[in-house]
């Protein structure tokens, strides 16, 4: 059986599984549609959260970024995991106790204000929509690369699959497909990593392998990597030279706070039965995420080393172009690898100097070509294809649910038509889900120019606007309506202004007034890392304004007291 | 009202904040401390074949995060029982 048929078979089997789950998990009430009846086992929810959380960026791109950034890439590893500690200890259990369906609903009730609720909906939609564009383009690219169809066809297939299980099953359908998608993803990620680690170091556990000696010669993997990279003129893999500590600090903090403030992650914790389940479920989520996140550095380091070994570390040993391996030719046809023999010596000289470098390597190759570089059987390659698609689809579905529930539950039911019946709201939630998919699809077919930078902006928005008022709502009883509204607006505006002034208004080139120059960065912080700084503004404004205006009414202070203790949480009445 | 007296309510919340404070200090120390601020000093040592600062940034901090959440779950469960505010299963 040839490679392509096998990919079709494996990917087709996983799709059949997702659709089968959707048919089995049809949602019959709004409670099932929004929060899966709050009847999901905490370990199962942890697994679903892991799939919800790990996007195409985590699965396909992160190891590549680590491989080419070395130590600097630690920002993503720590930032995208550490946020779960904040979520577990500062938000999830309390919001679960509150026991409602959406994040804006908490903000609206806690700050006794429809205005606050609508602003929260705006922040949620801005964060989730910018995030979902990245998932849609990722789905299109992954489909077109693995299934050899064009980008638009690939994107359409992805939309149809998400449509089937998200519109039918809502949170219930999404939860159980995400569990299946996590299993596909984690196998697809770890199996090649185990093989490559065995080949290089003899260790089956990649996390140990990266710290071990090479089978060939016994030199430590990381020492060898530092050595060959500096011979080629790159900076050493583990070196911290030339990096701004301030920038790394704030970048990591922005990703952590953004992680804790992203609504599609928070609502996953509304699906467990009890407050204590929300606590432990966050632990399980991070456990399942950590399996991939601690494997990624090993994949990164080892694949980079393998790549350099193939290319040859010096000009005398550089790869003879005529003798390049088959996998290299395969990936050249996708444009992710290319050779330009500038000095016509018939060898591919890989150097750090763009003037003499002859090999262009796309970072995504580190994960995508990993099984072929390691010479693994073709079913592993098919599994990686299914894994990449699972990663993109699971995150897209979670984001779409966050958007559609904000529209049908917060805007329609909460503000415009409070009198609609349960049945009408369930229909409305299905319609808004279909609408969200159509909108996301439209943006995927016509990606805005700034698509590449959007995921980082989603984190900035979530960190700057939502996280601070959620946290203050629980930990600072004195925080009132005026403070929360002023805080959210300040955080959002400060963050967007900082991003726009460096990258152009709404990312239109040439309209930035300070330009992208590093010299104009506030304290040397890059725009993507500014969310944490904007969050500090949000906290400060919310606290100052709250103290200048009347305290919240007594019943709100009682509500905060209620939220702070687990006892009395409504148990899901209809767990089967 | 879940508590018999106002003092018990305050004491429960103070203990809660203490647990979170201690655990988030560790959270800060392993990531921002060991992984970013003091990475150069720690890189003079090695752990399991990794430079130590680099290990914290790319491995150690993540392991500690996972442990912290499970420790938090346990400590809070114990605290809830001590003050009699744990959830009771109705089934």
Interface residues (C-beta under 8 A of the other chain):
Chain A: X66 X71 X73 X74 X77 X78 X81 X82 X84 X85 X86 X88 X89 X90 X93 X207 X208 X210 X211 X212 X213 X220 X221 X222 X238 X240 X245 X248 X249 X252 X253 X274 X275 X276 X279 X280 X282 X283 X286 X287 X290 X293 X294 X297 X561 X562 X564 X565 X566 X567 X568 X569 X571
Chain B: X2 X3 X9 X12 X13 X16 X20 X23 X24 X27 X31 X32 X35 X36 X37 X39 X40 X43 X47 X48 X49 X50 X51 X53 X54 X55 X57 X58 X59 X61 X62 X63 X65 X66 X68 X69 X70 X72 X73 X76 X77 X80 X84 X85 X86 X87 X88 X89 X90 X91
